[in-house]
């Protein structure tokens, strides 16, 4: 969630409330566009060595990103909860 909040702050969207059930895209969610989604993917990969997008998953919510890391779905990467 820290990485998502960092991305939003850089995009001047720091006033958006980030919760596990908030959508990544659309007006009802964080409103990320394709460039911001790619940037998020790169930030996650830099931090954790993998990301759900590169693994062929397309998360719809912040919670799906968090679940990717805490459930151990990624290939061999261990991330502290």
PyMOL Python script that loads the backbone (N, CA, C, O; Angstrom):
from pymol import cmd

cmd.read_pdbstr("""\
ATOM      1  N   UNK A   1       0.831  -1.187   0.000  1.00  0.00           N
ATOM      2  CA  UNK A   1       0.000   0.000   0.000  1.00  0.00           C
ATOM      3  C   UNK A   1       0.874   1.248   0.000  1.00  0.00           C
ATOM      4  O   UNK A   1       0.503   2.277  -0.564  1.00  0.00           O
ATOM      5  N   UNK A   2       2.037   1.149   0.637  1.00  0.00           N
ATOM      6  CA  UNK A   2       2.957   2.281   0.679  1.00  0.00           C
ATOM      7  C   UNK A   2       3.381   2.693  -0.730  1.00  0.00           C
ATOM      8  O   UNK A   2       3.496   3.883  -1.023  1.00  0.00           O
ATOM      9  N   UNK A   3       3.611   1.720  -1.591  1.00  0.00           N
ATOM     10  CA  UNK A   3       4.045   2.016  -2.960  1.00  0.00           C
ATOM     11  C   UNK A   3       2.914   2.673  -3.746  1.00  0.00           C
ATOM     12  O   UNK A   3       3.156   3.610  -4.506  1.00  0.00           O
ATOM     13  N   UNK A   4       1.700   2.200  -3.574  1.00  0.00           N
ATOM     14  CA  UNK A   4       0.551   2.810  -4.244  1.00  0.00           C
ATOM     15  C   UNK A   4       0.397   4.253  -3.766  1.00  0.00           C
ATOM     16  O   UNK A   4       0.171   5.151  -4.577  1.00  0.00           O
ATOM     17  N   UNK A   5       0.516   4.480  -2.473  1.00  0.00           N
ATOM     18  CA  UNK A   5       0.408   5.841  -1.933  1.00  0.00           C
ATOM     19  C   UNK A   5       1.513   6.737  -2.471  1.00  0.00           C
ATOM     20  O   UNK A   5       1.276   7.913  -2.744  1.00  0.00           O
ATOM     21  N   UNK A   6       2.709   6.199  -2.626  1.00  0.00           N
ATOM     22  CA  UNK A   6       3.825   6.961  -3.179  1.00  0.00           C
ATOM     23  C   UNK A   6       3.555   7.351  -4.632  1.00  0.00           C
ATOM     24  O   UNK A   6       3.825   8.482  -5.036  1.00  0.00           O
ATOM     25  N   UNK A   7       3.029   6.422  -5.404  1.00  0.00           N
ATOM     26  CA  UNK A   7       2.680   6.703  -6.798  1.00  0.00           C
ATOM     27  C   UNK A   7       1.622   7.797  -6.879  1.00  0.00           C
ATOM     28  O   UNK A   7       1.726   8.711  -7.696  1.00  0.00           O
ATOM     29  N   UNK A   8       0.613   7.700  -6.033  1.00  0.00           N
ATOM     30  CA  UNK A   8      -0.451   8.698  -6.034  1.00  0.00           C
ATOM     31  C   UNK A   8       0.067  10.078  -5.645  1.00  0.00           C
ATOM     32  O   UNK A   8      -0.345  11.082  -6.226  1.00  0.00           O
ATOM     33  N   UNK A   9       0.959  10.132  -4.675  1.00  0.00           N
ATOM     34  CA  UNK A   9       1.537  11.412  -4.264  1.00  0.00           C
ATOM     35  C   UNK A   9       2.309  12.045  -5.420  1.00  0.00           C
ATOM     36  O   UNK A   9       2.217  13.252  -5.643  1.00  0.00           O
ATOM     37  N   UNK A  10       3.067  11.236  -6.152  1.00  0.00           N
ATOM     38  CA  UNK A  10       3.840  11.753  -7.292  1.00  0.00           C
ATOM     39  C   UNK A  10       2.918  12.233  -8.416  1.00  0.00           C
ATOM     40  O   UNK A  10       3.287  13.114  -9.192  1.00  0.00           O
ATOM     41  N   UNK A  11       1.721  11.652  -8.502  1.00  0.00           N
ATOM     42  CA  UNK A  11       0.754  12.020  -9.537  1.00  0.00           C
ATOM     43  C   UNK A  11      -0.226  13.092  -9.053  1.00  0.00           C
ATOM     44  O   UNK A  11      -1.246  13.344  -9.694  1.00  0.00           O
ATOM     45  N   UNK A  12       0.092  13.718  -7.921  1.00  0.00           N
ATOM     46  CA  UNK A  12      -0.784  14.738  -7.326  1.00  0.00           C
ATOM     47  C   UNK A  12      -2.177  14.210  -7.026  1.00  0.00           C
ATOM     48  O   UNK A  12      -3.165  14.936  -7.138  1.00  0.00           O
ATOM     49  N   UNK A  13      -2.249  12.933  -6.642  1.00  0.00           N
ATOM     50  CA  UNK A  13      -3.512  12.322  -6.237  1.00  0.00           C
ATOM     51  C   UNK A  13      -3.413  11.855  -4.789  1.00  0.00           C
ATOM     52  O   UNK A  13      -4.087  10.906  -4.391  1.00  0.00           O
ATOM     53  N   UNK A  14      -2.576  12.521  -4.008  1.00  0.00           N
ATOM     54  CA  UNK A  14      -2.332  12.114  -2.634  1.00  0.00           C
ATOM     55  C   UNK A  14      -3.523  12.235  -1.716  1.00  0.00           C
ATOM     56  O   UNK A  14      -3.493  11.714  -0.601  1.00  0.00           O
ATOM     57  N   UNK A  15      -4.582  12.915  -2.155  1.00  0.00           N
ATOM     58  CA  UNK A  15      -5.762  13.082  -1.320  1.00  0.00           C
ATOM     59  C   UNK A  15      -6.741  11.905  -1.438  1.00  0.00           C
ATOM     60  O   UNK A  15      -7.769  11.886  -0.762  1.00  0.00           O
ATOM     61  N   UNK A  16      -6.428  10.938  -2.283  1.00  0.00           N
ATOM     62  CA  UNK A  16      -7.283   9.770  -2.474  1.00  0.00           C
ATOM     63  C   UNK A  16      -7.042   8.782  -1.336  1.00  0.00           C
ATOM     64  O   UNK A  16      -5.896   8.498  -0.984  1.00  0.00           O
ATOM     65  N   UNK A  17      -8.120   8.263  -0.765  1.00  0.00           N
ATOM     66  CA  UNK A  17      -8.030   7.303   0.324  1.00  0.00           C
ATOM     67  C   UNK A  17      -7.711   5.914  -0.235  1.00  0.00           C
ATOM     68  O   UNK A  17      -8.495   5.359  -1.004  1.00  0.00           O
ATOM     69  N   UNK A  18      -6.568   5.358   0.149  1.00  0.00           N
ATOM     70  CA  UNK A  18      -6.145   4.045  -0.336  1.00  0.00           C
ATOM     71  C   UNK A  18      -6.565   2.981   0.681  1.00  0.00           C
ATOM     72  O   UNK A  18      -6.086   2.948   1.815  1.00  0.00           O
ATOM     73  N   UNK A  19      -7.466   2.123   0.239  1.00  0.00           N
ATOM     74  CA  UNK A  19      -7.908   0.990   1.044  1.00  0.00           C
ATOM     75  C   UNK A  19      -7.749  -0.273   0.211  1.00  0.00           C
ATOM     76  O   UNK A  19      -7.522  -0.198  -0.997  1.00  0.00           O
ATOM     77  N   UNK A  20      -7.867  -1.419   0.841  1.00  0.00           N
ATOM     78  CA  UNK A  20      -7.696  -2.676   0.120  1.00  0.00           C
ATOM     79  C   UNK A  20      -8.751  -2.888  -0.958  1.00  0.00           C
ATOM     80  O   UNK A  20      -8.471  -3.530  -1.970  1.00  0.00           O
ATOM     81  N   UNK A  21      -9.950  -2.365  -0.764  1.00  0.00           N
ATOM     82  CA  UNK A  21     -11.016  -2.625  -1.732  1.00  0.00           C
ATOM     83  C   UNK A  21     -11.166  -1.549  -2.799  1.00  0.00           C
ATOM     84  O   UNK A  21     -12.068  -1.637  -3.632  1.00  0.00           O
ATOM     85  N   UNK A  22     -10.313  -0.544  -2.796  1.00  0.00           N
ATOM     86  CA  UNK A  22     -10.424   0.514  -3.795  1.00  0.00           C
ATOM     87  C   UNK A  22      -9.889   0.007  -5.144  1.00  0.00           C
ATOM     88  O   UNK A  22      -8.858  -0.662  -5.213  1.00  0.00           O
ATOM     89  N   UNK A  23     -10.621   0.346  -6.205  1.00  0.00           N
ATOM     90  CA  UNK A  23     -10.233  -0.043  -7.559  1.00  0.00           C
ATOM     91  C   UNK A  23      -9.029   0.782  -8.024  1.00  0.00           C
ATOM     92  O   UNK A  23      -8.877   1.948  -7.659  1.00  0.00           O
ATOM     93  N   UNK A  24      -8.186   0.154  -8.831  1.00  0.00           N
ATOM     94  CA  UNK A  24      -7.027   0.858  -9.366  1.00  0.00           C
ATOM     95  C   UNK A  24      -7.422   1.845 -10.460  1.00  0.00           C
ATOM     96  O   UNK A  24      -6.801   2.898 -10.604  1.00  0.00           O
ATOM     97  N   UNK A  25      -8.446   1.508 -11.225  1.00  0.00           N
ATOM     98  CA  UNK A  25      -8.841   2.302 -12.384  1.00  0.00           C
ATOM     99  C   UNK A  25     -10.267   2.809 -12.220  1.00  0.00           C
ATOM    100  O   UNK A  25     -11.021   2.310 -11.385  1.00  0.00           O
ATOM    101  N   UNK A  26     -10.622   3.786 -13.010  1.00  0.00           N
ATOM    102  CA  UNK A  26     -11.989   4.307 -13.014  1.00  0.00           C
ATOM    103  C   UNK A  26     -12.179   5.446 -12.035  1.00  0.00           C
ATOM    104  O   UNK A  26     -11.388   5.648 -11.114  1.00  0.00           O
ATOM    105  N   UNK A  27     -13.238   6.175 -12.260  1.00  0.00           N
ATOM    106  CA  UNK A  27     -13.551   7.347 -11.441  1.00  0.00           C
ATOM    107  C   UNK A  27     -13.906   6.991 -10.005  1.00  0.00           C
ATOM    108  O   UNK A  27     -13.698   7.795  -9.096  1.00  0.00           O
ATOM    109  N   UNK A  28     -14.436   5.797  -9.796  1.00  0.00           N
ATOM    110  CA  UNK A  28     -14.806   5.360  -8.452  1.00  0.00           C
ATOM    111  C   UNK A  28     -13.596   4.869  -7.659  1.00  0.00           C
ATOM    112  O   UNK A  28     -13.680   4.679  -6.446  1.00  0.00           O
ATOM    113  N   UNK A  29     -12.480   4.667  -8.341  1.00  0.00           N
ATOM    114  CA  UNK A  29     -11.283   4.161  -7.688  1.00  0.00           C
ATOM    115  C   UNK A  29     -10.167   5.188  -7.686  1.00  0.00           C
ATOM    116  O   UNK A  29     -10.399   6.385  -7.516  1.00  0.00           O
ATOM    117  N   UNK A  30      -8.962   4.700  -7.875  1.00  0.00           N
ATOM    118  CA  UNK A  30      -7.788   5.574  -7.861  1.00  0.00           C
ATOM    119  C   UNK A  30      -7.620   6.338  -9.166  1.00  0.00           C
ATOM    120  O   UNK A  30      -6.903   7.338  -9.213  1.00  0.00           O
ATOM    121  N   UNK A  31      -8.269   5.880 -10.215  1.00  0.00           N
ATOM    122  CA  UNK A  31      -8.217   6.584 -11.489  1.00  0.00           C
ATOM    123  C   UNK A  31      -6.883   6.491 -12.203  1.00  0.00           C
ATOM    124  O   UNK A  31      -6.507   7.406 -12.936  1.00  0.00           O
ATOM    125  N   UNK A  32      -6.156   5.389 -11.998  1.00  0.00           N
ATOM    126  CA  UNK A  32      -4.873   5.243 -12.673  1.00  0.00           C
ATOM    127  C   UNK A  32      -5.077   5.076 -14.172  1.00  0.00           C
ATOM    128  O   UNK A  32      -5.972   4.352 -14.608  1.00  0.00           O
ATOM    129  N   UNK A  33      -4.243   5.749 -14.955  1.00  0.00           N
ATOM    130  CA  UNK A  33      -4.262   5.535 -16.394  1.00  0.00           C
ATOM    131  C   UNK A  33      -3.221   4.478 -16.747  1.00  0.00           C
ATOM    132  O   UNK A  33      -2.564   3.941 -15.855  1.00  0.00           O
ATOM    133  N   UNK A  34      -3.060   4.174 -18.022  1.00  0.00           N
ATOM    134  CA  UNK A  34      -2.156   3.099 -18.425  1.00  0.00           C
ATOM    135  C   UNK A  34      -0.700   3.408 -18.081  1.00  0.00           C
ATOM    136  O   UNK A  34       0.045   2.503 -17.707  1.00  0.00           O
ATOM    137  N   UNK A  35      -0.284   4.659 -18.201  1.00  0.00           N
ATOM    138  CA  UNK A  35       1.086   5.033 -17.850  1.00  0.00           C
ATOM    139  C   UNK A  35       1.330   4.883 -16.352  1.00  0.00           C
ATOM    140  O   UNK A  35       2.379   4.386 -15.942  1.00  0.00           O
ATOM    141  N   UNK A  36       0.385   5.303 -15.543  1.00  0.00           N
ATOM    142  CA  UNK A  36       0.517   5.162 -14.088  1.00  0.00           C
ATOM    143  C   UNK A  36       0.493   3.691 -13.670  1.00  0.00           C
ATOM    144  O   UNK A  36       1.173   3.304 -12.720  1.00  0.00           O
ATOM    145  N   UNK A  37      -0.280   2.881 -14.371  1.00  0.00           N
ATOM    146  CA  UNK A  37      -0.300   1.443 -14.086  1.00  0.00           C
ATOM    147  C   UNK A  37       1.061   0.822 -14.413  1.00  0.00           C
ATOM    148  O   UNK A  37       1.564  -0.005 -13.653  1.00  0.00           O
ATOM    149  N   UNK A  38       1.647   1.213 -15.525  1.00  0.00           N
ATOM    150  CA  UNK A  38       2.981   0.719 -15.886  1.00  0.00           C
ATOM    151  C   UNK A  38       4.021   1.178 -14.871  1.00  0.00           C
ATOM    152  O   UNK A  38       4.925   0.420 -14.520  1.00  0.00           O
ATOM    153  N   UNK A  39       3.898   2.407 -14.404  1.00  0.00           N
ATOM    154  CA  UNK A  39       4.810   2.929 -13.389  1.00  0.00           C
ATOM    155  C   UNK A  39       4.657   2.162 -12.074  1.00  0.00           C
ATOM    156  O   UNK A  39       5.650   1.868 -11.407  1.00  0.00           O
ATOM    157  N   UNK A  40       3.422   1.840 -11.703  1.00  0.00           N
ATOM    158  CA  UNK A  40       3.174   1.045 -10.510  1.00  0.00           C
ATOM    159  C   UNK A  40       3.820  -0.325 -10.647  1.00  0.00           C
ATOM    160  O   UNK A  40       4.450  -0.811  -9.707  1.00  0.00           O
ATOM    161  N   UNK A  41       3.671  -0.943 -11.794  1.00  0.00           N
ATOM    162  CA  UNK A  41       4.282  -2.240 -12.053  1.00  0.00           C
ATOM    163  C   UNK A  41       5.797  -2.172 -11.872  1.00  0.00           C
ATOM    164  O   UNK A  41       6.390  -3.045 -11.238  1.00  0.00           O
ATOM    165  N   UNK A  42       6.414  -1.144 -12.424  1.00  0.00           N
ATOM    166  CA  UNK A  42       7.868  -0.976 -12.300  1.00  0.00           C
ATOM    167  C   UNK A  42       8.286  -0.739 -10.849  1.00  0.00           C
ATOM    168  O   UNK A  42       9.302  -1.272 -10.403  1.00  0.00           O
ATOM    169  N   UNK A  43       7.522   0.043 -10.122  1.00  0.00           N
ATOM    170  CA  UNK A  43       7.834   0.320  -8.720  1.00  0.00           C
ATOM    171  C   UNK A  43       7.749  -0.958  -7.882  1.00  0.00           C
ATOM    172  O   UNK A  43       8.604  -1.205  -7.031  1.00  0.00           O
ATOM    173  N   UNK A  44       6.720  -1.764  -8.125  1.00  0.00           N
ATOM    174  CA  UNK A  44       6.570  -3.024  -7.394  1.00  0.00           C
ATOM    175  C   UNK A  44       7.710  -3.976  -7.721  1.00  0.00           C
ATOM    176  O   UNK A  44       8.255  -4.632  -6.833  1.00  0.00           O
ATOM    177  N   UNK A  45       8.068  -4.050  -9.003  1.00  0.00           N
ATOM    178  CA  UNK A  45       9.170  -4.928  -9.403  1.00  0.00           C
ATOM    179  C   UNK A  45      10.491  -4.460  -8.792  1.00  0.00           C
ATOM    180  O   UNK A  45      11.286  -5.286  -8.345  1.00  0.00           O
ATOM    181  N   UNK A  46      10.732  -3.166  -8.767  1.00  0.00           N
ATOM    182  CA  UNK A  46      11.953  -2.635  -8.145  1.00  0.00           C
ATOM    183  C   UNK A  46      12.016  -2.983  -6.665  1.00  0.00           C
ATOM    184  O   UNK A  46      13.078  -3.337  -6.152  1.00  0.00           O
ATOM    185  N   UNK A  47      10.896  -2.886  -5.988  1.00  0.00           N
ATOM    186  CA  UNK A  47      10.849  -3.120  -4.543  1.00  0.00           C
ATOM    187  C   UNK A  47      10.906  -4.608  -4.179  1.00  0.00           C
ATOM    188  O   UNK A  47      11.596  -4.996  -3.236  1.00  0.00           O
ATOM    189  N   UNK A  48      10.174  -5.440  -4.937  1.00  0.00           N
ATOM    190  CA  UNK A  48      10.003  -6.831  -4.539  1.00  0.00           C
ATOM    191  C   UNK A  48      10.593  -7.858  -5.507  1.00  0.00           C
ATOM    192  O   UNK A  48      10.598  -9.052  -5.210  1.00  0.00           O
ATOM    193  N   UNK A  49      11.084  -7.408  -6.650  1.00  0.00           N
ATOM    194  CA  UNK A  49      11.685  -8.328  -7.613  1.00  0.00           C
ATOM    195  C   UNK A  49      10.696  -8.971  -8.559  1.00  0.00           C
ATOM    196  O   UNK A  49      11.099  -9.679  -9.482  1.00  0.00           O
ATOM    197  N   UNK A  50       9.432  -8.744  -8.356  1.00  0.00           N
ATOM    198  CA  UNK A  50       8.370  -9.238  -9.229  1.00  0.00           C
ATOM    199  C   UNK A  50       7.132  -8.395  -8.996  1.00  0.00           C
ATOM    200  O   UNK A  50       7.065  -7.619  -8.043  1.00  0.00           O
ATOM    201  N   UNK A  51       6.153  -8.552  -9.875  1.00  0.00           N
ATOM    202  CA  UNK A  51       4.894  -7.850  -9.679  1.00  0.00           C
ATOM    203  C   UNK A  51       3.784  -8.646 -10.346  1.00  0.00           C
ATOM    204  O   UNK A  51       4.048  -9.450 -11.239  1.00  0.00           O
ATOM    205  N   UNK A  52       2.542  -8.430  -9.920  1.00  0.00           N
ATOM    206  CA  UNK A  52       1.453  -9.233 -10.471  1.00  0.00           C
ATOM    207  C   UNK A  52       1.262  -9.031 -11.968  1.00  0.00           C
ATOM    208  O   UNK A  52       0.874  -9.968 -12.667  1.00  0.00           O
ATOM    209  N   UNK A  53       1.524  -7.842 -12.471  1.00  0.00           N
ATOM    210  CA  UNK A  53       1.342  -7.563 -13.888  1.00  0.00           C
ATOM    211  C   UNK A  53       2.300  -8.407 -14.731  1.00  0.00           C
ATOM    212  O   UNK A  53       1.892  -8.977 -15.743  1.00  0.00           O
ATOM    213  N   UNK A  54       3.560  -8.491 -14.327  1.00  0.00           N
ATOM    214  CA  UNK A  54       4.558  -9.277 -15.049  1.00  0.00           C
ATOM    215  C   UNK A  54       4.277 -10.768 -14.962  1.00  0.00           C
ATOM    216  O   UNK A  54       4.711 -11.533 -15.823  1.00  0.00           O
ATOM    217  N   UNK A  55       3.562 -11.184 -13.936  1.00  0.00           N
ATOM    218  CA  UNK A  55       3.213 -12.594 -13.752  1.00  0.00           C
ATOM    219  C   UNK A  55       1.925 -12.954 -14.481  1.00  0.00           C
ATOM    220  O   UNK A  55       1.402 -14.056 -14.315  1.00  0.00           O
ATOM    221  N   UNK A  56       1.412 -12.025 -15.291  1.00  0.00           N
ATOM    222  CA  UNK A  56       0.216 -12.295 -16.077  1.00  0.00           C
ATOM    223  C   UNK A  56      -1.090 -12.061 -15.353  1.00  0.00           C
ATOM    224  O   UNK A  56      -2.152 -12.407 -15.870  1.00  0.00           O
ATOM    225  N   UNK A  57      -1.035 -11.489 -14.184  1.00  0.00           N
ATOM    226  CA  UNK A  57      -2.257 -11.163 -13.443  1.00  0.00           C
ATOM    227  C   UNK A  57      -2.536  -9.674 -13.634  1.00  0.00           C
ATOM    228  O   UNK A  57      -1.612  -8.862 -13.670  1.00  0.00           O
ATOM    229  N   UNK A  58      -3.766  -9.337 -13.750  1.00  0.00           N
ATOM    230  CA  UNK A  58      -4.148  -7.935 -13.873  1.00  0.00           C
ATOM    231  C   UNK A  58      -5.051  -7.601 -12.690  1.00  0.00           C
ATOM    232  O   UNK A  58      -6.265  -7.793 -12.756  1.00  0.00           O
ATOM    233  N   UNK A  59      -4.455  -7.100 -11.608  1.00  0.00           N
ATOM    234  CA  UNK A  59      -5.253  -6.792 -10.418  1.00  0.00           C
ATOM    235  C   UNK A  59      -6.208  -5.627 -10.672  1.00  0.00           C
ATOM    236  O   UNK A  59      -5.878  -4.670 -11.372  1.00  0.00           O
ATOM    237  N   UNK A  60      -7.389  -5.735 -10.089  1.00  0.00           N
ATOM    238  CA  UNK A  60      -8.385  -4.675 -10.198  1.00  0.00           C
ATOM    239  C   UNK A  60      -8.392  -3.763  -8.979  1.00  0.00           C
ATOM    240  O   UNK A  60      -8.831  -2.616  -9.056  1.00  0.00           O
ATOM    241  N   UNK A  61      -7.899  -4.284  -7.839  1.00  0.00           N
ATOM    242  CA  UNK A  61      -7.939  -3.510  -6.599  1.00  0.00           C
ATOM    243  C   UNK A  61      -6.568  -3.516  -5.920  1.00  0.00           C
ATOM    244  O   UNK A  61      -5.698  -4.323  -6.246  1.00  0.00           O
ATOM    245  N   UNK A  62      -6.404  -2.613  -4.987  1.00  0.00           N
ATOM    246  CA  UNK A  62      -5.182  -2.582  -4.176  1.00  0.00           C
ATOM    247  C   UNK A  62      -5.057  -3.893  -3.405  1.00  0.00           C
ATOM    248  O   UNK A  62      -3.956  -4.423  -3.257  1.00  0.00           O
ATOM    249  N   UNK A  63      -6.172  -4.412  -2.917  1.00  0.00           N
ATOM    250  CA  UNK A  63      -6.164  -5.660  -2.172  1.00  0.00           C
ATOM    251  C   UNK A  63      -5.635  -6.834  -2.988  1.00  0.00           C
ATOM    252  O   UNK A  63      -4.969  -7.712  -2.441  1.00  0.00           O
ATOM    253  N   UNK A  64      -5.919  -6.862  -4.277  1.00  0.00           N
ATOM    254  CA  UNK A  64      -5.413  -7.939  -5.133  1.00  0.00           C
ATOM    255  C   UNK A  64      -3.896  -7.845  -5.279  1.00  0.00           C
ATOM    256  O   UNK A  64      -3.227  -8.872  -5.394  1.00  0.00           O
ATOM    257  N   UNK A  65      -3.348  -6.642  -5.277  1.00  0.00           N
ATOM    258  CA  UNK A  65      -1.896  -6.481  -5.311  1.00  0.00           C
ATOM    259  C   UNK A  65      -1.299  -6.982  -3.995  1.00  0.00           C
ATOM    260  O   UNK A  65      -0.334  -7.745  -4.000  1.00  0.00           O
ATOM    261  N   UNK A  66      -1.865  -6.561  -2.889  1.00  0.00           N
ATOM    262  CA  UNK A  66      -1.377  -6.983  -1.577  1.00  0.00           C
ATOM    263  C   UNK A  66      -1.467  -8.501  -1.457  1.00  0.00           C
ATOM    264  O   UNK A  66      -0.530  -9.143  -0.982  1.00  0.00           O
ATOM    265  N   UNK A  67      -2.574  -9.068  -1.879  1.00  0.00           N
ATOM    266  CA  UNK A  67      -2.773 -10.519  -1.809  1.00  0.00           C
ATOM    267  C   UNK A  67      -1.725 -11.267  -2.618  1.00  0.00           C
ATOM    268  O   UNK A  67      -1.275 -12.335  -2.204  1.00  0.00           O
ATOM    269  N   UNK A  68      -1.330 -10.730  -3.754  1.00  0.00           N
ATOM    270  CA  UNK A  68      -0.300 -11.347  -4.588  1.00  0.00           C
ATOM    271  C   UNK A  68       0.977 -11.586  -3.791  1.00  0.00           C
ATOM    272  O   UNK A  68       1.612 -12.632  -3.926  1.00  0.00           O
ATOM    273  N   UNK A  69       1.348 -10.626  -2.970  1.00  0.00           N
ATOM    274  CA  UNK A  69       2.585 -10.737  -2.204  1.00  0.00           C
ATOM    275  C   UNK A  69       2.429 -11.540  -0.911  1.00  0.00           C
ATOM    276  O   UNK A  69       3.301 -12.345  -0.584  1.00  0.00           O
ATOM    277  N   UNK A  70       1.363 -11.341  -0.187  1.00  0.00           N
ATOM    278  CA  UNK A  70       1.229 -12.033   1.103  1.00  0.00           C
ATOM    279  C   UNK A  70       0.788 -13.479   0.957  1.00  0.00           C
ATOM    280  O   UNK A  70       1.011 -14.283   1.863  1.00  0.00           O
ATOM    281  N   UNK A  71       0.166 -13.828  -0.163  1.00  0.00           N
ATOM    282  CA  UNK A  71      -0.277 -15.207  -0.350  1.00  0.00           C
ATOM    283  C   UNK A  71       0.810 -16.102  -0.925  1.00  0.00           C
ATOM    284  O   UNK A  71       0.648 -17.321  -0.977  1.00  0.00           O
ATOM    285  N   UNK A  72       1.918 -15.506  -1.357  1.00  0.00           N
ATOM    286  CA  UNK A  72       3.005 -16.296  -1.915  1.00  0.00           C
ATOM    287  C   UNK A  72       2.755 -16.721  -3.343  1.00  0.00           C
ATOM    288  O   UNK A  72       3.370 -17.681  -3.807  1.00  0.00           O
ATOM    289  N   UNK A  73       1.862 -16.034  -4.067  1.00  0.00           N
ATOM    290  CA  UNK A  73       1.579 -16.381  -5.447  1.00  0.00           C
ATOM    291  C   UNK A  73       2.719 -16.053  -6.398  1.00  0.00           C
ATOM    292  O   UNK A  73       2.815 -16.632  -7.480  1.00  0.00           O
ATOM    293  N   UNK A  74       3.574 -15.137  -6.003  1.00  0.00           N
ATOM    294  CA  UNK A  74       4.668 -14.742  -6.883  1.00  0.00           C
ATOM    295  C   UNK A  74       5.753 -15.816  -6.896  1.00  0.00           C
ATOM    296  O   UNK A  74       5.828 -16.638  -5.983  1.00  0.00           O
ATOM    297  N   UNK A  75       6.566 -15.806  -7.901  1.00  0.00           N
ATOM    298  CA  UNK A  75       7.568 -16.860  -8.098  1.00  0.00           C
ATOM    299  C   UNK A  75       8.777 -16.687  -7.190  1.00  0.00           C
ATOM    300  O   UNK A  75       9.757 -16.038  -7.556  1.00  0.00           O
ATOM    301  N   UNK A  76       8.695 -17.274  -6.006  1.00  0.00           N
ATOM    302  CA  UNK A  76       9.844 -17.333  -5.118  1.00  0.00           C
ATOM    303  C   UNK A  76      10.167 -16.091  -4.319  1.00  0.00           C
ATOM    304  O   UNK A  76      11.178 -16.068  -3.617  1.00  0.00           O
ATOM    305  N   UNK A  77       9.357 -15.069  -4.397  1.00  0.00           N
ATOM    306  CA  UNK A  77       9.645 -13.835  -3.686  1.00  0.00           C
ATOM    307  C   UNK A  77       8.961 -13.852  -2.329  1.00  0.00           C
ATOM    308  O   UNK A  77       7.776 -14.167  -2.225  1.00  0.00           O
ATOM    309  N   UNK A  78       9.706 -13.515  -1.305  1.00  0.00           N
ATOM    310  CA  UNK A  78       9.157 -13.457   0.043  1.00  0.00           C
ATOM    311  C   UNK A  78       9.089 -12.006   0.466  1.00  0.00           C
ATOM    312  O   UNK A  78      10.099 -11.302   0.446  1.00  0.00           O
ATOM    313  N   UNK A  79       7.910 -11.553   0.846  1.00  0.00           N
ATOM    314  CA  UNK A  79       7.719 -10.179   1.261  1.00  0.00           C
ATOM    315  C   UNK A  79       7.123 -10.179   2.657  1.00  0.00           C
ATOM    316  O   UNK A  79       6.120 -10.850   2.900  1.00  0.00           O
ATOM    317  N   UNK A  80       7.728  -9.434   3.580  1.00  0.00           N
ATOM    318  CA  UNK A  80       7.178  -9.379   4.933  1.00  0.00           C
ATOM    319  C   UNK A  80       5.804  -8.709   4.935  1.00  0.00           C
ATOM    320  O   UNK A  80       5.566  -7.762   4.185  1.00  0.00           O
ATOM    321  N   UNK A  81       4.919  -9.201   5.770  1.00  0.00           N
ATOM    322  CA  UNK A  81       3.552  -8.637   5.847  1.00  0.00           C
ATOM    323  C   UNK A  81       3.550  -7.331   6.587  1.00  0.00           C
ATOM    324  O   UNK A  81       2.497  -6.715   6.749  1.00  0.00           O
TER     325      UNK A  81
END
""", "prot")
cmd.dss("prot")
cmd.show_as("cartoon", "prot")
cmd.util.cbc("prot")
cmd.orient("prot")
